[in-house]
Amino acid sequence: MQWPVGKHLMKNLNYILILFLILSSCSKLDKKKPLYELYSQDFKKLRVDNEIRIVDLDSVSNFSELRKKMGQLTCEGRLPGLRFKSNDTIYHLTGYADCPTSAEISCYFRRNLLFVRNDSLVIKFGKNKKKEPIGYLKTELNEIMSKTYTFQRNENKLKPALIHFYVDDKYPISTTKRALKEIVKQFTKINTENSSDYFKYNILFEGYDISNIPPPPPSSTPN
């Protein structure tokens, strides 16, 4: 007469065990993984020197709003430091934007030029203008590193890259994040495998699509 009761008790114990396992699994899922932080070459140094002011990309809705904030900091004599989160990584980098009230014209010589529009890399110009997905950046950087004239004279370092960056306002800020993420990742990989200043880069946040103006052909002569 006791068997039915024992069988019922065993069923209850099984249910309790299953419920415990489910709750335990949920508890493990709720635990957040620690975020990895990735820094561009000059971010840490400039932050220590108190030369930068942080702009969180999640605080803006599009590229124009971001560039406006960066330009205001430039007018104040500060360098914009950019921060954003993507998946399990927080990215930290620096960028440049002209002060809208300044008549100064920035000049950049002896640079390896790159052009990013939205989340694409512009690699040809004029009638043959061609764009590749931003993931093509790795291939383009390898191409640059394979040419002798892209290096600094008598040094095992490349001329710094200047990245002209522009995003149409019809795209959300996530498009800007996606492009910046790929830039930071690829240059970090190159400089980790070589030396920290092997291939420096700057990102110039433009107010218009400069890729519509073809750049001069690269010089085949040394500096």
Secondary structure, DSSP 4 states (H G I P E B T S, - for coil): --HHHHHHHHHHHHHHHHHHHHHHHHHHHHSPPPPEEEE-TTHHHHHHTT-EEEEEGGG-SSHHHHHHHHHHHHHTT-EEEEEEEETTEEEEEE-B---TT--------S-EEEEEETTEEEEE-GGG-EEEEGGGHHHHHHHHHT-GGGBPTTSSSBPPEEEEEE--TTS-HHHHHHHHHHHHHHHHHHHHHS-TTTT-EEEEE-SS-GGGSPPPPPP-S--
